[in-house]
Amino acid sequence: RTCGTDQYMQNVMSNPELKKQYLDMQQQFESELQRLQLAQANRQVEQNAIIPPIRIPVAVHYPSVIADNTNATNVSLRACLVLLAQRQINILNADYNATNSDISLWSSASAFYPGTNVGVMNVSFELATLNHPAGSGQGFPVSGSPAVTFGTDYLSGADSDATWAGYFNLVVRNISGGILGYSPLGGNLSSGATVVIDNNAFGATMTGSPASCSGYIPSAPYNLGRTLTHELGHFFNLNHTFQGCDGANCLTSGDRVCDTPSADTPWYSCAAAPGTVSTNCGTTQLTMNYMDYTDDVCMYMFTAGHATRM
């Protein structure tokens, strides 16, 4: 697994204007996070079960697929890609709300990670169908149809498009250098920012009719949609769990989340068993966490600290 977020943020920090915007937003974020944590400590925050989920409108963009209603193959491909987008959104909803089927693995693994609990976000990602921004051309959605574009927006490798400000935007395209995806660290919806996912790691392998989406078939070991789960974590301001060993204050060092065991190197592939990977920080690596680098089939949870930060 190779994530491009670190390189993306290096580019941001080398631009004085973007750096200032980022640091200002992070200052606001950290202030709000402290307020929330204090409210939780004082039991001022109600349980998620009685709060309606936060609804997040999603738009998915395939810049490299040109819409052509006169070509049956193209029409079929586009229909397949809409289904693939919905499949990916279903995965996000399961992973972020801890309703994914493999979360059951935590019941036996948790014994190796005292003080760490599963995080539940209480969100609803929804492929938007109404109130689309004005656009033209066959590749632009009309009201009542899913917010999926083909060959019209986020062109020429763009990472933002103000046309889609206010939506959570996903751009699916070929990324060079073997990178599976990338995201800003703390994304700004008001600018039309996006998470970019490689066309070989978006969604999950589909069967049935249509059986596949030519050129957009996710391949193992990244074929269960967890690349976007990982990258969206960055958009919600999560660092990698292997950011470094925690210092005196786990809220300001390492990955800035106190219930993730500190680590300084990523874990690739799948661990032999839970609790078997030691780190240079003197901890047991939380290899199954979405913010590490393990294969899709072996990552299945956020922590409660992750959920609070997001």
C-alpha positions as CSV (number, residue, x, y, z in Angstrom):
1,R,0.0,0.0,0.0
2,T,1.3,3.4,-0.9
3,C,-0.5,6.6,0.2
4,G,0.3,9.9,-1.5
5,T,-1.0,12.2,1.3
6,D,2.4,12.9,2.8
7,Q,3.7,14.1,-0.5
8,Y,0.5,16.1,-1.1
9,M,1.0,17.9,2.2
10,Q,4.7,18.6,1.5
11,N,3.5,20.4,-1.7
12,V,0.9,22.3,0.3
13,M,3.5,23.4,3.0
14,S,5.9,24.6,0.3
15,N,3.3,27.1,-1.0
16,P,3.2,30.1,1.5
17,E,-0.5,30.9,0.7
18,L,-1.7,27.3,1.0
19,K,0.5,26.8,4.1
20,K,-1.2,29.7,5.8
21,Q,-4.7,28.5,4.9
22,Y,-3.8,25.0,6.2
23,L,-2.3,26.2,9.5
24,D,-5.2,28.5,10.1
25,M,-7.7,25.7,9.6
26,Q,-5.7,23.3,11.8
27,Q,-5.8,25.9,14.6
28,Q,-9.5,26.1,14.3
29,F,-9.8,22.3,14.2
30,E,-7.6,21.7,17.3
31,S,-9.6,24.4,19.3
32,E,-12.9,22.6,18.4
33,L,-11.4,19.2,19.2
34,Q,-10.4,20.4,22.7
35,R,-13.9,21.8,23.2
36,L,-15.5,18.4,22.2
37,Q,-13.1,16.4,24.4
38,L,-13.9,18.6,27.4
39,A,-17.6,18.2,26.8
40,Q,-17.2,14.4,26.6
41,A,-15.2,14.4,29.8
42,N,-18.0,16.4,31.5
43,R,-20.6,14.1,30.0
44,Q,-22.2,17.0,28.1
45,V,-22.3,15.1,24.8
46,E,-25.3,12.8,24.3
47,Q,-24.9,9.2,23.1
48,N,-24.7,8.8,19.3
49,A,-27.7,6.4,19.4
50,I,-30.1,9.3,20.0
51,I,-28.5,11.8,17.6
52,P,-29.5,11.7,13.9
53,P,-26.6,10.6,11.7
54,I,-24.6,13.4,9.9
55,R,-25.7,13.2,6.3
56,I,-22.8,13.8,3.8
57,P,-23.7,14.3,0.1
58,V,-21.2,12.6,-2.2
59,A,-20.3,13.2,-5.8
60,V,-18.1,10.8,-7.8
61,H,-16.1,11.9,-10.8
62,Y,-14.6,9.8,-13.6
63,P,-12.7,12.4,-15.6
64,S,-11.2,9.9,-18.1
65,V,-14.5,8.4,-19.2
66,I,-16.1,10.5,-22.0
67,A,-19.9,10.2,-22.2
68,D,-21.2,9.0,-25.5
69,N,-24.9,8.0,-25.6
70,T,-24.5,6.7,-29.2
71,N,-22.1,4.0,-28.1
72,A,-23.7,1.0,-26.3
73,T,-20.4,-0.1,-24.7
74,N,-19.9,3.4,-23.3
75,V,-23.4,3.6,-21.9
76,S,-23.0,0.2,-20.3
77,L,-19.6,1.2,-18.8
78,R,-21.1,4.3,-17.3
79,A,-24.0,2.4,-15.7
80,C,-21.5,0.0,-14.2
81,L,-19.4,2.8,-12.8
82,V,-22.4,4.3,-11.1
83,L,-23.0,0.9,-9.4
84,L,-19.3,0.7,-8.5
85,A,-19.6,4.2,-6.9
86,Q,-22.6,3.1,-4.8
87,R,-20.8,-0.1,-3.8
88,Q,-17.9,2.0,-2.5
89,I,-20.2,4.3,-0.6
90,N,-21.9,1.3,1.0
91,I,-18.4,0.2,2.2
92,L,-17.7,3.6,3.6
93,N,-21.0,3.6,5.6
94,A,-20.2,0.1,7.0
95,D,-16.5,1.0,7.9
96,Y,-17.2,4.4,9.5
97,N,-20.2,3.2,11.5
98,A,-18.5,-0.1,12.5
99,T,-21.2,-2.3,10.9
100,N,-18.7,-4.0,8.6
101,S,-18.9,-7.8,8.9
102,D,-15.2,-8.3,9.8
103,I,-15.5,-6.0,12.8
104,S,-16.4,-9.2,14.7
105,L,-12.7,-10.0,14.6
106,W,-12.0,-7.3,17.2
107,S,-13.7,-9.4,19.9
108,S,-10.7,-11.7,20.1
109,A,-8.1,-9.2,19.1
110,S,-9.0,-6.6,21.6
111,A,-7.3,-8.5,24.5
112,F,-4.0,-7.5,23.0
113,Y,-4.8,-3.8,23.0
114,P,-6.0,-2.7,26.5
115,G,-7.5,0.8,26.5
116,T,-8.4,0.6,22.8
117,N,-12.0,0.5,21.7
118,V,-13.7,0.5,18.3
119,G,-14.7,3.9,16.9
120,V,-18.2,4.6,15.6
121,M,-18.8,7.7,13.6
122,N,-22.7,7.9,13.2
123,V,-22.5,9.3,9.6
124,S,-24.4,8.6,6.4
125,F,-22.6,9.0,3.1
126,E,-25.2,9.4,0.4
127,L,-24.7,9.6,-3.4
128,A,-26.5,12.9,-4.0
129,T,-29.4,12.9,-6.4
130,L,-30.9,16.4,-6.1
131,N,-29.8,20.0,-6.4
132,H,-26.8,19.4,-8.6
133,P,-24.7,22.4,-9.7
134,A,-25.5,23.7,-13.1
135,G,-23.6,22.0,-15.9
136,S,-23.9,20.9,-19.5
137,G,-23.0,18.0,-21.6
138,Q,-23.8,14.3,-21.6
139,G,-21.3,13.6,-18.8
140,F,-23.0,15.9,-16.3
141,P,-25.8,14.6,-14.0
142,V,-29.3,15.9,-14.2
143,S,-31.6,16.3,-11.2
144,G,-32.9,13.0,-10.0
145,S,-29.9,11.1,-11.2
146,P,-26.8,10.2,-9.1
147,A,-24.1,12.9,-8.7
148,V,-21.6,11.1,-11.0
149,T,-19.7,12.9,-13.7
150,F,-18.0,11.5,-16.8
151,G,-15.2,13.5,-18.6
152,T,-16.4,16.9,-17.5
153,D,-15.0,18.0,-14.1
154,Y,-11.7,17.6,-12.2
155,L,-9.9,17.6,-15.6
156,S,-6.2,17.8,-16.3
157,G,-5.3,16.2,-12.9
158,A,-7.1,18.8,-10.8
159,D,-7.6,18.1,-7.1
160,S,-10.3,20.7,-6.6
161,D,-13.2,22.1,-8.6
162,A,-15.3,24.9,-7.2
163,T,-18.3,23.7,-9.2
164,W,-18.8,21.0,-6.6
165,A,-18.2,23.0,-3.5
166,G,-20.1,21.6,-0.5
167,Y,-20.1,18.0,-1.7
168,F,-17.7,15.3,-0.6
169,N,-16.0,14.7,-3.9
170,L,-14.3,11.5,-5.0
171,V,-12.1,11.5,-8.2
172,V,-11.3,8.1,-9.7
173,R,-8.4,8.2,-12.2
174,N,-5.1,6.5,-12.9
175,I,-2.4,7.8,-10.5
176,S,1.2,7.4,-11.5
177,G,4.0,6.0,-9.3
178,G,2.1,3.2,-7.8
179,I,0.2,5.4,-5.4
180,L,-3.3,4.1,-4.5
181,G,-4.8,7.4,-3.4
182,Y,-4.2,10.7,-1.6
183,S,-6.1,13.4,0.2
184,P,-5.5,16.7,1.9
185,L,-5.0,16.3,5.7
186,G,-8.1,18.0,6.9
187,G,-10.1,18.6,3.7
188,N,-12.1,21.7,2.9
189,L,-15.5,21.0,1.3
190,S,-16.1,24.7,0.6
191,S,-13.4,24.7,-2.1
192,G,-14.5,21.6,-3.9
193,A,-11.6,19.6,-2.6
194,T,-11.4,15.9,-3.3
195,V,-10.0,12.5,-2.3
196,V,-8.3,11.0,-5.3
197,I,-8.4,7.2,-5.7
198,D,-6.5,5.1,-8.3
199,N,-8.9,3.3,-10.8
200,N,-7.4,0.0,-9.6
201,A,-8.3,0.5,-6.0
202,F,-11.8,2.0,-6.1
203,G,-14.9,0.1,-4.9
204,A,-14.9,-3.7,-4.5
205,T,-15.0,-6.5,-7.1
206,M,-18.5,-6.9,-8.4
207,T,-20.3,-10.0,-9.7
208,G,-23.5,-10.3,-11.6
209,S,-24.8,-7.9,-14.3
210,P,-22.8,-6.0,-15.2
211,A,-20.0,-8.2,-14.0
212,S,-17.2,-5.7,-14.2
213,C,-16.3,-2.1,-15.2
214,S,-13.6,-2.3,-17.8
215,G,-10.5,-0.4,-16.7
216,Y,-11.9,0.2,-13.2
217,I,-11.7,-3.3,-11.7
218,P,-10.1,-3.2,-8.2
219,S,-7.4,-5.7,-7.9
220,A,-6.2,-7.7,-4.9
221,P,-5.0,-7.0,-2.3
222,Y,-6.8,-3.7,-2.6
223,N,-10.2,-4.9,-3.9
224,L,-12.4,-4.4,-0.8
225,G,-12.8,-0.6,-0.9
226,R,-10.5,0.1,2.1
227,T,-8.2,2.4,0.2
228,L,-10.9,5.1,0.2
229,T,-11.7,4.3,3.9
230,H,-8.0,5.1,4.6
231,E,-7.8,8.2,2.5
232,L,-11.1,9.6,3.8
233,G,-9.6,9.3,7.2
234,H,-6.9,11.8,6.1
235,F,-9.6,14.1,4.8
236,F,-11.1,14.0,8.3
237,N,-7.7,14.9,9.7
238,L,-6.3,11.5,10.8
239,N,-2.6,10.9,10.4
240,H,-1.1,7.5,9.8
241,T,-0.9,5.4,13.0
242,F,2.9,5.0,12.3
243,Q,3.6,8.7,12.6
244,G,6.1,8.1,15.3
245,C,6.5,7.3,19.0
246,D,4.3,9.3,21.4
247,G,6.1,11.8,23.5
248,A,5.0,13.2,26.8
249,N,1.6,14.3,25.4
250,C,-0.1,11.8,23.1
251,L,-2.5,14.5,21.9
252,T,0.3,16.5,20.4
253,S,2.8,13.8,19.3
254,G,2.8,10.7,17.2
255,D,-0.6,10.5,15.4
256,R,-2.2,12.7,18.0
257,V,-4.7,10.0,19.0
258,C,-4.1,8.5,22.5
259,D,-5.8,5.1,22.1
260,T,-3.8,4.0,19.0
261,P,-0.5,2.3,20.1
262,S,2.4,4.4,18.9
263,A,4.4,3.1,15.9
264,D,7.1,4.5,13.7
265,T,6.9,2.2,10.7
266,P,4.0,1.0,8.6
267,W,2.8,-2.6,8.6
268,Y,2.3,-4.1,5.1
269,S,0.5,-7.3,4.1
270,C,-1.3,-9.1,6.9
271,A,-0.1,-9.9,10.4
272,A,0.2,-13.6,11.3
273,A,-2.2,-13.0,14.2
274,P,-3.4,-10.0,16.3
275,G,-0.9,-8.8,18.8
276,T,2.1,-10.4,17.1
277,V,3.8,-7.2,15.7
278,S,6.0,-5.2,18.1
279,T,7.1,-1.7,17.4
280,N,10.3,0.3,18.1
281,C,8.1,2.4,20.4
282,G,7.7,-0.6,22.8
283,T,4.0,-1.2,21.8
284,T,2.0,-3.8,20.0
285,Q,1.1,-2.4,16.5
286,L,-2.6,-2.0,15.8
287,T,-2.1,-3.6,12.4
288,M,-5.9,-4.0,11.6
289,N,-6.4,-0.2,11.8
290,Y,-7.6,1.6,8.7
291,M,-4.8,4.2,9.1
292,D,-2.0,1.6,8.8
293,Y,-0.9,0.0,5.5
294,T,-2.1,-3.5,5.8
295,D,-4.1,-5.3,3.0
296,D,-7.8,-4.6,2.6
297,V,-8.8,-8.0,3.9
298,C,-6.9,-7.4,7.2
299,M,-7.9,-3.8,8.1
300,Y,-11.3,-3.5,9.8
301,M,-11.5,-0.7,12.5
302,F,-11.0,2.8,13.6
303,T,-10.5,3.6,17.3
304,A,-12.8,5.6,19.6
305,G,-10.1,8.3,19.6
306,H,-10.2,8.3,15.8
307,A,-13.9,8.8,15.8
308,T,-13.7,11.7,18.3
309,R,-11.0,13.4,16.2
310,M,-13.0,12.9,12.9
